[in-house]
Amino acid sequence: MKYVCPICGYVYDEAAEGPWTDLPEGWTCPMCGTSGSDFDPEEAPAAEAVPVKAEEPAEDAAAPAEETAADLTKLSAAETAALLSSLAKGCEKQYMPALADAFLRLSGWFTARAEAEESPSFSKLLELVNEDLASGYPAANDTARKSGDRGALRSLTWSEKVTRILRSLLARYEKEGDAMLEDTGVYVCTVCGFVYVGDELPAVCPVCKAPQKKFEKIGG
């Protein structure tokens, strides 16, 4: 039997490492420090499953399309590309390589068609980030808490911390400009998105505790 860390994807294989039940109390993931109690038994890759045809919704199951269209917001090509890229990463961590590859190719298609932002400004970007922190995250956390979704709550906790870090970096860059990035490196944790600016990477990610090797250097 194999058990998978829901945070970093580390796989505990009983055949190689011994019975899961013999692990000491308080054992944590050697990769990111996640509690062993959060590990999930490995399941067959969902990508190999036979697609199930969706059932026709009942007549009163949903409001007519014309009544909900006004509540929908059309995503730009750049936003769609970002969403598809995130879905690809999620599929990769869930051992669904075929779906991950499909989402990546779709993301690339939309990226190539994304229009450059007109008159981009840090003040506007900071305004959007602050809006997320002030109202977006509280609303999302409230929804996840009411539904008892521990995974969503964990994800939101990381995401909010990363957003706060980005706000600090953006504010600093607005003041210092390119001098902030001279003779230094920019790294991103591939597990949670934490951004680090500097030369000496921390041993583990400050947000998700993933090991240093989970960081990737960003160029350009």
C-alpha positions as CSV (number, residue, x, y, z in Angstrom):
1,M,0.0,0.0,0.0
2,K,1.2,3.5,-0.7
3,Y,0.2,6.8,1.0
4,V,0.5,10.2,-0.7
5,C,1.1,13.5,1.0
6,P,-1.6,15.9,-0.2
7,I,0.8,18.9,0.0
8,C,4.0,18.0,-1.8
9,G,3.1,14.6,-3.4
10,Y,5.7,12.6,-1.4
11,V,4.7,8.9,-1.6
12,Y,5.2,6.6,1.4
13,D,5.6,3.0,0.0
14,E,5.0,0.3,2.7
15,A,6.9,-2.2,0.5
16,A,10.1,-0.1,0.8
17,E,9.7,1.7,4.1
18,G,7.7,-0.6,6.3
19,P,4.1,-0.8,7.5
20,W,2.3,2.5,7.7
21,T,0.9,1.5,11.1
22,D,4.4,1.2,12.6
23,L,5.1,4.9,12.1
24,P,5.6,6.7,15.4
25,E,3.0,9.2,16.6
26,G,3.7,12.7,15.3
27,W,5.5,11.4,12.1
28,T,5.5,14.0,9.4
29,C,6.2,14.1,5.7
30,P,10.0,14.2,5.2
31,M,9.5,16.6,2.2
32,C,7.2,19.3,3.5
33,G,6.5,18.5,7.1
34,T,2.8,17.6,6.6
35,S,1.3,15.5,9.4
36,G,1.1,11.8,8.5
37,S,-2.6,11.9,9.5
38,D,-3.2,14.0,6.4
39,F,-1.8,11.4,4.0
40,D,-4.2,9.7,1.7
41,P,-4.1,6.1,0.4
42,E,-2.9,6.2,-3.2
43,E,-5.7,5.6,-5.8
44,A,-5.7,4.7,-9.4
45,P,-5.0,7.7,-11.7
46,A,-8.3,9.4,-12.5
47,A,-7.0,10.1,-16.0
48,E,-7.3,6.4,-16.8
49,A,-10.9,6.1,-15.6
50,V,-13.6,5.6,-18.2
51,P,-15.5,8.9,-18.6
52,V,-19.0,8.8,-17.1
53,K,-21.8,10.5,-19.0
54,A,-23.3,13.3,-17.0
55,E,-27.0,12.8,-16.1
56,E,-29.5,15.2,-17.5
57,P,-30.3,17.7,-14.7
58,A,-33.9,17.8,-13.4
59,E,-36.1,20.5,-14.7
60,D,-35.9,22.5,-11.5
61,A,-32.3,21.6,-10.6
62,A,-30.9,24.9,-12.0
63,A,-32.1,28.3,-13.0
64,P,-32.5,29.0,-16.7
65,A,-29.3,30.2,-18.4
66,E,-30.8,33.6,-19.1
67,E,-31.2,34.1,-15.4
68,T,-27.6,33.3,-14.5
69,A,-25.8,34.9,-17.4
70,A,-25.7,38.3,-15.8
71,D,-23.8,36.7,-12.8
72,L,-21.1,35.4,-15.0
73,T,-17.8,37.2,-15.9
74,K,-16.0,36.3,-19.1
75,L,-12.3,35.6,-18.5
76,S,-9.6,37.2,-20.6
77,A,-7.2,35.1,-22.5
78,A,-4.5,35.8,-19.9
79,E,-6.8,34.8,-17.0
80,T,-7.9,31.7,-18.8
81,A,-4.2,30.7,-19.4
82,A,-3.5,31.2,-15.7
83,L,-6.5,29.1,-14.7
84,L,-5.5,26.3,-17.1
85,S,-1.9,26.4,-15.8
86,S,-3.1,26.0,-12.2
87,L,-5.4,23.1,-13.3
88,A,-2.4,21.5,-15.0
89,K,-0.3,21.7,-11.8
90,G,-3.1,20.2,-9.8
91,C,-3.4,17.3,-12.2
92,E,0.3,16.7,-12.1
93,K,0.2,16.4,-8.3
94,Q,-2.8,14.0,-8.5
95,Y,-0.9,11.7,-10.9
96,M,-2.9,12.6,-14.0
97,P,-0.2,13.3,-16.6
98,A,-2.5,13.1,-19.6
99,L,-4.8,15.8,-18.2
100,A,-1.9,17.9,-17.0
101,D,-0.4,17.9,-20.5
102,A,-3.7,18.8,-22.1
103,F,-4.3,21.7,-19.7
104,L,-0.7,22.9,-20.3
105,R,-1.2,22.9,-24.1
106,L,-4.5,24.8,-23.7
107,S,-2.8,27.3,-21.4
108,G,-0.1,27.9,-24.0
109,W,-2.7,28.5,-26.7
110,F,-4.4,31.2,-24.6
111,T,-1.1,32.7,-23.5
112,A,-0.2,33.2,-27.2
113,R,-3.4,35.2,-27.7
114,A,-3.3,37.2,-24.5
115,E,-3.2,41.0,-25.0
116,A,-0.7,43.1,-23.1
117,E,-2.2,45.1,-20.2
118,E,-2.7,48.7,-21.2
119,S,-0.9,51.2,-18.9
120,P,-0.1,48.7,-16.2
121,S,0.6,50.3,-12.8
122,F,1.7,49.0,-9.5
123,S,-0.9,51.1,-7.7
124,K,-3.6,49.3,-9.6
125,L,-2.1,45.9,-8.9
126,L,-1.7,46.7,-5.3
127,E,-5.3,47.8,-5.2
128,L,-6.4,44.4,-6.5
129,V,-4.1,42.5,-4.1
130,N,-5.5,44.5,-1.1
131,E,-9.0,43.9,-2.3
132,D,-8.3,40.1,-2.2
133,L,-6.9,40.3,1.3
134,A,-9.7,42.6,2.6
135,S,-12.7,40.8,1.1
136,G,-11.8,37.9,-1.2
137,Y,-10.0,35.6,1.3
138,P,-12.5,36.2,4.2
139,A,-15.4,35.3,1.9
140,A,-13.6,32.2,0.6
141,N,-12.6,31.0,4.0
142,D,-16.1,31.5,5.3
143,T,-17.5,29.3,2.5
144,A,-14.9,26.6,3.0
145,R,-15.4,26.6,6.8
146,K,-19.2,26.2,6.4
147,S,-18.8,23.3,4.1
148,G,-16.1,21.6,6.3
149,D,-13.6,21.5,3.5
150,R,-10.3,21.2,5.3
151,G,-8.3,21.0,2.0
152,A,-9.7,24.3,0.8
153,L,-9.0,25.9,4.2
154,R,-5.4,24.7,4.0
155,S,-5.0,25.9,0.5
156,L,-6.5,29.3,1.3
157,T,-4.1,29.7,4.3
158,W,-1.1,29.2,2.1
159,S,-2.5,31.3,-0.7
160,E,-3.3,34.2,1.6
161,K,0.3,34.1,3.1
162,V,1.7,34.1,-0.4
163,T,-0.5,37.0,-1.4
164,R,0.7,39.0,1.6
165,I,4.3,38.3,0.6
166,L,3.6,39.4,-3.0
167,R,2.0,42.7,-1.7
168,S,5.2,43.4,0.3
169,L,7.4,42.7,-2.7
170,L,5.3,44.8,-5.0
171,A,5.3,47.7,-2.6
172,R,9.1,47.4,-2.3
173,Y,9.6,47.2,-6.1
174,E,7.4,50.2,-6.6
175,K,9.9,52.2,-4.4
176,E,13.2,50.6,-5.5
177,G,12.5,49.7,-9.1
178,D,14.9,47.4,-10.9
179,A,17.6,48.1,-8.3
180,M,15.7,45.7,-6.1
181,L,16.6,42.8,-8.5
182,E,20.2,43.7,-9.4
183,D,22.8,41.0,-8.5
184,T,20.3,38.8,-6.8
185,G,18.0,35.9,-7.6
186,V,14.2,35.4,-7.7
187,Y,12.9,32.0,-6.7
188,V,9.4,30.5,-6.5
189,C,8.3,27.6,-4.4
190,T,6.6,25.2,-6.8
191,V,4.4,23.8,-4.0
192,C,2.7,26.9,-2.7
193,G,3.9,29.8,-4.8
194,F,6.0,31.6,-2.1
195,V,8.4,34.1,-3.8
196,Y,11.9,34.6,-2.5
197,V,14.2,37.4,-3.5
198,G,17.8,36.9,-2.5
199,D,20.9,34.6,-3.0
200,E,20.7,32.2,0.0
201,L,17.5,30.2,-0.2
202,P,15.9,29.0,3.1
203,A,16.3,25.4,3.9
204,V,12.5,25.0,3.7
205,C,9.7,27.1,2.3
206,P,8.5,29.5,5.0
207,V,4.9,29.0,4.0
208,C,4.5,25.3,3.1
209,K,7.8,24.0,4.6
210,A,8.7,22.3,1.3
211,P,12.4,21.6,1.0
212,Q,14.7,23.9,-0.8
213,K,14.8,21.8,-3.9
214,K,11.2,22.6,-4.5
215,F,12.2,26.2,-5.5
216,E,12.7,27.2,-9.1
217,K,14.8,30.2,-10.2
218,I,12.9,32.7,-12.3
219,G,14.7,34.4,-15.2
220,G,13.9,37.2,-17.6
